[in-house]
Every structure is written in structure tokens, then in C-alpha cells.
Amino acid sequence: MRSLDVDGQPVSVVGLGCWQFGTRGWGYGSTFGDREAHAIVDRALELGITLFDTAEAYGRGRSERILGAALGPRAGSVFLATKFLPVLPTPGRLVRALERSLTRLGRPQIDLYQLHFPNPVVPLRQQMSGMRRVLDRGLVRHAGVSNYSRRQWLAADRALGRPILSNQVRYNLLQRRAERELIPFAQREGRIVIAYSPLAQGVLGGRYDAATAPRDLRRANPLFTPANLERAAAVLAACRDVGRTHGATPGQVALAYCCSQPGVVVIPGARSVAQVEANAAAADLVLGAEESARLRAAAVAFMPDRRRAAAQLVRRFLSGS
């Protein structure tokens, strides 16, 4: 498993996102449960995955508890990341939220503590005052942010008074905004971009088309409208063609494209051992320059239908389909 070095600690380029643990909208408690979650974590560790990402908001803390129990005493050998929900991000609330997360995870220290999204109402200096406290107390090794622009990332650096290690953002072949500023910035500064939804919540896995969109919480994702699934077909075709050369699936090619970018790690979720195995294999898939260029060209040509997406989502919701 390829990895990035963070102060001597390996961070695998393919991690495990744990939003699905404890979240009923992902089928937890119906299609899979604690036994499957523990098996997924066990297999991830066997495959060399060291990056595990969760948040206090996932399953209202249940994801942290499930992940902490699944890792057990092995938690000290991984790079463990969680996130603070900054609805009212005063310093005291951040410190207390971290302490609760540590209890749920069964850890005395977290490797990466991230602000889940920007809060423009509370001054960044005040938010980072709380982050500085937990860093200085040794409860957190690194500070991170999520869903920040480059400008906001730099402002967070200034407010904290030290570099913010990472920025967790949506990044995949269909949604490539991070390539404009965030990834070049991370490469120049020795930072990390953590890509969530690297498979566009499954669109790039190749399982869905206009007639087979999923019925879970992804119904709210505009990429799953029939019009956009049709438009994404050309990108999937490019992934399939490249995959044939390597004996890889479209999803593995899509993951390999993302984590081949400098300073980028991906955190796809998994609801089965087979899924985590497939995701992990993408870490060692090396794409040629021509292959990457072909994938990028197909991605550039993808133009989502934003005008029709909202109306289609409303109709789908009202019909219950």
C-alpha cells in the first residue's frame, strides 16, 4: 500500500471513510451492522490501510464508537481522523467535543482533528483558539479543515498560528474543483488534500444508470438524476477502457486517478469486505501519462445538467421513487 509520510507516520493513499458506520441512511442496521463493520476494519488493516476517517456527526457519534471498538488496541498503529461539527464553535465547545470523541474512540489522542465545514459567523481566530488548546495539551497531533477554499485554508493557518495539515473536500473525476487551487497549494506547501466521495458516491463504480439509481440518502445527490447519469456514461466508458489494460474495475481506475495526484489521499466508504478489498487495490494501480490524460479529457467534457437536476430530484422525492 502506497502511503504519504506525515512526521514519520505512514498515511495510506487509500483510507477508509466511516460515514456509513452507524448511519441508517447508508443501510446500517438493515443491510449491514456491527459484525460487517468490524470485518471491514480488520480487512482494511490487513491490506495496509492506515487512514481511518470519521466524525462526531456520523450516526450522532455512533460511527466513532463503532470504529473505536473495531480498532481496539490497534488504534495506536493507525492515522485516526475525526471532525468537529462547528455549529457553535467556541473554544470551550471544541475542547469538550474532542474529549467526547476521544472517549467514543477509546483513544487518549487523535492524529487529525478537523473542522467539518466553515462557519462564517464565528471568527476564525476564536475557532482556532480552541484548536490551539487541544494541540497544546497533546490531545491532537495535527489540525485539519474540511470544505474550505484555498483562501479560507490560508486564513485558518493565520488564525491558528501554525500550518493546517489537511483539507478534506469532495474530489472525484466528475467533480474536479480541487484541481484548480487546492491540490497545487497542497503540493507546494507539503499539505494533504483528503478526497471524500472519490467515487462520486458510487456513480463512478459503474453500477448505476438512469434506470437503477440508488434509493438511499444518495437520492439527494444531483449526479444521480437520469440526465446526469447519462452524461457521466462517457467518463465511465473511459474508466472501463483504461481498466481493461490493468485488469481493474472503473471504480479502481477512478480512485487511482485521484490518489495519483500529488498530496492527495482518498477515503472511500465500504459496506462489505469485498468493497474495501477493491478500494485498497487501487492504491497500487499506476496509470500512464496517456491514460491519465484520457481520463482528464473525458472528465473535462462532462457537463452536469444543473438546470434539470433540481426539478428531477423534487419529482423523485414526491413520487417516493
N, C-alpha and C positions, 0 to 999 in steps of 0.2 A: 504494500500500500504506500503510494507516494504521500509525502507529508511536507508541511512547512515547519520551519524551526522557529519557535517563539520562546526566546530566553532559555534555550536548551530543552524545551519541551516539544515533542512532535505533535503537530495538529494535522490530522489526516485530511487530504484534499476532498475526500468524500466523507461526510459525517452522517449523523442520524438526527433528523428533526423529530421531535417528540410531541408535536401538537396533537397527534392522533391519540395519544395515550390519555385515557380518561375523558375524552371529548365525544359525547353522544352523536354530535353531528357528523363525525367520521365513522360511526358504527360501533364505537366502543360499548361493550355490554350487550351487543346483539350479534354482530358478525365476528368479533374477536374480543378478548378480555385479558385478564392478568397473566394467564398462562402463556398466551401468544406474545404478550409484551415482554415477558421475561425471556422467552426463547429468542425473540428478535434481538434483544440486548446481548444475550450470550453469544449468538452467532456473529453479531457485529464486532464484538471484542475478538473473537477467534479470527476474523477476517482482517484485523489490524485497524479497525475504525477506532479512533481515539477522541473524536469530537462529538459531543452529545449536547444538543441544544433544546432547552425547554423554556418555560416562563410561568410566572405565578398566575397569569390569566388563563393558561391552558387547563381546561377542566376545573377551573377555580382552585388551582393548587394540586389537583389530583395527579396531573402529569408529573409534577416534581416528586410526589410521594411514590408513584409507580416506578419512575426512573431510579430514584434513590434506593428503593427496595431491590430492584433488579440488579443494580450495580453492586450493592452491598460493600464488602471490604475492598472490592476492586476499584471503587470510585477514586481512590488516590492515584491511580495509574492512568487516568483519562484527563482530557481537557474538557471540563464541565462548564457549560454556559447557561445562564438563565437571565430573565428580564424582569425589570420593574415596570409596573403599569403606572405611568406618570399622570394620573388623573388630577391629583393634588400633590405634586412632587416637592413638598417641603423637605428640608434636610432630615428632620426627625422621622417623618413618614418613610423616607427612603431607607433609613437605618433599620427601622422596625420591620419593614417589608423584607429586607435582606435577611434579618435574623430569622423570620418565619420561613423563608425559602431554605435557609441552611438547615433548619430543623426538619423540614419535609424531605430534603435531600440526604439528610444524615451526614452532613459534612461540616467540618469546622471552618472551611474556607472554600470560596468559589473561584474558579480560574478567570471567568469573564462575567462581569455584571453589566447589563445593557439597559439603557433607557428605551422602552419599547417603541416609542414614537415621539416626535417633537411636541412639546406643549408651549405654544406661543404666548400663553397668558402669564405663566410664572417665569420670571427672569432666569436665563440660563445660569447666571452666577449663583443664584440660590439653589437651583437643582444640582449643580456641580459641587456645591458646598457639602451636600450630603454624600455625594460620591467620594469626595476627598476624605471625608471622615472614615468611610469603610475601607478605603485604600490604606490610610494611615494606621488604622487599627489592625491591618493584616487580614481582614475578613475577605478581601477581594484582591486578586493578583493584577487584574487588568480591567480597565474601564472600556465600555463599548457603547455604541448608539445603534439605533435601528430606524430605518426610513428617513434618514437625514440626507439633505443635499450636501454638496461639497462645501458650500458657504456655511451651512449650519454645522458641519463637521469641524471646520476651522474655528467657528465661534465657540464650539464646545471645548476644543483644545485650549483656547484662550481663557475660558471661564474656569476650566479645571486647573490650568497652570502646568499641564503636562500632556503628552500626546494621548489621544484616544485611540486605542489599538485598532478597533474594527468598526465597521458599519454594516449592519445586516439589512439587505434590501432585496426586493423582488428582481430576479435576473434569470432570464432564460432566452432561448433563441427567438421567441415571439415578443419578448419584452426586454429590449436591449439598452434601455436608457442609461444603465450603469456604465456602459462603454464610453459614453461621451466625456464624463469628467471623473467619476468616482474611481474607476479601475486605473486610469492613468495616474491619478493622485495617489492611490494606494501603492502603486508600483514605485513612484518617485520617492515616497516617504517611508517605505518599508512597513506599510499598514496592511490590513486584511479586509477584503470585501467578502462577507458571508452571504451567499446567494440562497434565499429561500424561494420556494416554488420553482426550482430549477427545471422541472418538467411541466411547468405551467399547470400545476395541479392535476396532471395526468393527460393533458392534451397531447403532449409530445411522447407519451408512452405508446401511442398508436392504437389504443383500444377503442376509442370513441369516434363516432362520426355524427352527422346531423340527425340520424335516427336512433342513436344509442347514447345520448348524453346522460351522465350520472344523475341520480335523484337525491343525493345528499346535499350538504351545505354548498357544494360547488354550483348549485343551480343559480346562485347569485353572481357567478363569475361570467362577465360578458363574453369571454373566449368560448364558452360552451353554447352560445346561441348557434342555431343551424347555419346562419350566414358565416360566422367566423370559423366554425369547424370546417366548412367547405373551403374557406380561404387559406386555412392552415394546412390543407392537404398537400400543397406544393412543398412546404417545409418538411413535412413528414416523408414525402417521397424522396427528398434529398437525403434525409437521415437514413432511410431504408437502403438507398443506393450505396452510401458510404459504409453502412453497416455490413453489407454483403461481403465487402472486401476483408473485413475483420472478423466475420462471424459474430457480429454484435447486433443487438436489437436497436430500433430507433431511439428508445429511451436512453440506452447506454451511450449512443453517439451524441445525443443532446447533452447529457451530463458531461461527457468528455470534452465537448466544445467549451462549456463554461469553465470547468476546472483546469483547462489548458491555458486560460488567461492568467497573466502574472498576478499573484497576490489574491487569487480567488479560490475559495473553498465552497462546496455546495452541501446543503443539508436536506436532501430529500427525505420524506417520511417513508414508513414501511408498515404495512399491516400484516405481513407474513414474513417468514424466514426466507422464502423464495425471493421476495422483493428486495430485502436487504442484501441478499447474495448478488442479485442482478445489479443493484446500485453500486456495490463495492467493486465489482469487476470493471466498472467504467473508469476507475482511478488509474488503471494501468493501460488504458486504451490510448495509444498515441496516434493522433491524427496528423496526416501530412499537410504541408502548406496548401496544396491544391484542394485538398478535402475541406480544410477549414474555410478557404476562400469560397468554395461552392456552397457550403452551409451558410456562410455570411451573406452571400448574394441572394440565396433563397429567402433568408430572414429579412433582408432589406426590402425585398419585393412584397413581403406580407404587409398588407394594409388592413387592419381590423375595421369592421363596419360599426363604427360607434353610433351612427345615426339610427340604425335599426335595432341595435342591441338592446337599448333600454325598453323599447316597446315590446320586443320579443320576450324579454325577461318578465315584464308585467303580465303578458298573456299567459306565459308558462306558469307563473305563480297563481294567477286567478283560476286557471284550469286544473291546478293541482298535479300537473304532469311533470 
